[in-house]
Amino acid sequence: MPAPTFAEIEQEFNESLGYVRNDIIALYRQDEKVNYTVALLVGCGCEILANALGDRIQPHDVLAELLPTEDWKTLAKPLYKALRNGLAHKFDTKHLHIDGQIIQIYFSWSQAEIVLVRLGGQGLFIGTRPLGTVLCSKIEELHQKLKEDLAAREQFRRAYERETITKCSAIETAAWKRLANLP
């Protein structure tokens, strides 16, 4: 199969990372503070970017690229798990367990920094808007790369196709046929 042109994958990009980027930007334009929604989109965006970039890149590796210092980058894996998995599974962050202490994660819509430690080391504060903005920049970088790089387009197409289908069992297929009035 010949390598795809950008035009051939543009719709897939727009319907995955494009939606993430556009939703984050749209949420910024509202008066409401939707910290958890933007943070969940950041987690999903990191996962999609990791798949699109290939080469065994993990979602926490993408998050690490968004963080400001090496110490924060070192914490990217547990931070990613606490944010993405906590928000996706219970719409609340998980807490970090560090050296016998439970560290609460808070979001701040107005905080200028991506991450800060406050409350005497008991609280980790995430600047939701700057984190989302940096993710949108990463998405735009990939968008530009896909326009120029054949290998990147091939990797993106493989990753996108891998995440496209959920197979149904025979019992589920039979139920679908009944629902759709199919023989």
C-alpha positions, 0 to 999 in steps of 0.5 A, spaced: 500 500 500 503 506 497 504 511 503 498 516 504 498 523 502 496 528 507 490 529 504 488 522 505 489 522 512 487 529 514 480 527 516 483 522 521 487 527 524 481 532 524 477 527 527 482 525 533 487 530 535 483 536 531 477 535 535 481 535 542 485 541 540 478 544 537 475 542 544 480 545 548 480 552 545 472 552 545 472 551 552 477 556 553 472 561 550 467 560 555 466 563 562 465 557 566 471 553 569 472 546 566 478 544 569 476 536 569 474 536 562 480 540 559 485 535 563 481 529 561 482 532 554 489 533 555 490 525 557 486 523 551 491 527 547 497 525 550 494 518 548 493 519 541 499 523 540 503 517 543 500 512 538 501 517 532 508 518 534 510 510 534 516 508 536 514 505 543 512 512 545 508 512 551 502 517 553 506 519 559 512 521 555 508 526 551 506 529 558 513 529 560 514 533 554 509 538 556 512 539 563 517 545 565 523 541 568 527 535 569 524 533 576 517 534 573 518 530 567 521 525 572 514 525 575 510 524 568 508 517 569 505 517 576 502 524 574 499 521 567 496 515 571 493 520 576 490 525 571 488 521 565 486 514 569 483 518 575 479 523 570 477 517 565 474 512 571 471 516 576 472 524 573 476 525 579 484 525 580 487 519 583 492 522 589 500 521 588 503 517 594 510 519 595 514 517 601 508 515 605 504 521 604 498 522 600 499 528 595 492 531 593 492 534 585 488 540 584 486 544 578 487 552 577 483 555 571 487 562 572 494 559 574 499 561 569 504 555 571 503 548 568 505 545 575 506 548 582 507 545 589 503 548 595 500 547 601 507 545 604 508 540 599 501 537 600 498 539 594 500 539 587 497 545 583 496 544 575 494 550 571 489 547 566 489 552 561 497 553 560 497 545 560 492 545 555 495 550 551 502 546 551 498 540 548 495 544 543 502 546 541 504 539 540 498 537 536 499 543 531 507 540 531 504 534 529 499 537 524 505 540 520 509 534 521 504 530 517 504 535 512 511 534 510 513 527 513 511 521 509 514 516 515 510 520 520 503 520 515 504 512 515 505 511 522 499 516 523 495 512 519 497 505 522 495 508 529 489 511 527 486 504 523 488 500 530 484 504 534 478 504 529 474 498 530 471 494 536 469 487 535 462 484 537 461 477 539 456 472 536 451 474 542 452 481 541 452 481 533 445 477 534 442 482 539 444 488 533 441 484 528 435 483 532 435 491 534 436 493 526 431 488 524 436 484 520 436 477 518 
